[in-house]
Amino acid sequence: MRVHLCVVGRLRAGPERELISDYLDRFEKTGRGMGLGPVTVHEVEDRKGGGMAAEAALLRKALPSGAKICIMDERGRVMSSPDFAGQLAKWRDTGCSDLAIVIGGADGIDPGLRAEADFALSFGAMVWPHMLVRVMLSEQLYRAASILGGAPYHRV
């Protein structure tokens, strides 16, 4: 199952970029034998200031045709790491070939795009900066692959 991170904003050089690259590399290496990966990052940026609606239009263009859409949203489902790993495995095992995980901009995800999502995931009731969500999601993808592979990275 190919994973696509469809995100608002361009990540510049710095500690966040290094963490994301490290975790996504680990995810690809760990998940490859289990049918998880590769990961492609699709960054979009609304340079005209059109707000959430404009960001949603750009995100829709970045979504692979036929992909399962999972949005990151504070109103979404809060899951444990093993439950998230199980959800990834379920999508993979039921024939999902492309999973698009969408991270909106500073104002969140347009309600129209939110309504089109197959799944909404939350990292809790707190609102997180979208660039930090990219780091946390990358780590959770790696953790999920490690859990599915039976590695000791995650201790239950």
Order of alpha helices (4+ residues) and beta strands (2+ residues): beta-alpha-beta-alpha-beta-alpha-beta-alpha-beta-alpha
